[in-house]
């Protein structure tokens, strides 16, 4: 008798993970629009390049004050952040 093999279904991205990914895309686009490298942003914020990369790929969410510094540095507006919160 043949048995059916169960395949584990992977759940979709969690809402917080989806928000981190959208935030990362926003940060990467804003950085790219200014023609800056991750290293330049990291140096301006006194952070490591790996931290900036983690924010941009959605692996981590920047702490509140770092997020504010990123928005100011990249010329983003508070409206951009509200758009992310509403979409979550």
N, C-alpha and C positions, 0 to 999 in steps of 0.2 A: 504494500500500500504506500503510495507516494504521499509524503507529507508536504504541506505548504510551508514554505519558509517565510517567517514574518520579517518584514523589513521595518526597521525603526523609522518612524516619520520624524523628521526634524521640525520643530516648531519654527515659525517665522521669527523675524527679529522682534525683540521686546521693544515696547514703546520708547524706553529710555535709550536703548541702543540705536533705534531709528533716529531719535533726536540728535544723538551724538554724531551720527553719520551725516545728517543734514547740516549740522553746525560745522563739521569738518570741511564739507564741500564749500560752504560759505566762506570760511577762513582761507581755504586754498585759492578760491576764485579771487578774493580780495587781494591776497598776497601776489597772485599772478598778474592782476591788473596793474599793480604798482611795479611789477618787474623785479620783485625781491626774491631772494632765495630763502630757504628755511633758516640757513645760517644767519642771514642778516636779521631776520625777525628774532631768532633766538638771542643773538647778541644784544639787540635793542631791549629785550625784556630780561636779560641776564638769566636765560634758561638754556638748557641743553637742546641741541638739534633734535634729539630723540623725543623730547617732550613735545616740540612743535609738530613733529611727524605723527605722534600718537594722537594729538588733537585733530589733525587734518584727516586721518584715516578713521576716526571715530573709536579708537581703542580706549581713549580716556577723555574726560570732559575737563576743561581747564577750571581751576578754582575761581571763585567769583571775582577776586581782584585781578587775577591774571586775565580773565575774560574781558573785564573792563579795559585793561591795558591793551589787549589785542584789538578791541573795537576802536579805541582811540588811535592807536598806531596805524591801523589799516583803513581808517576813515569810514568805518561802518557806523550806522545809526542805530539808535535804540529801536526804531521800527523794525529793523532786520531781526533783532532778537525777539520781538513780540511775534513776528511771523512764525518763528520756530516754535514758540510756546503754543500758539494757537493750533498749529498743525499737528502737535503731539497728541 
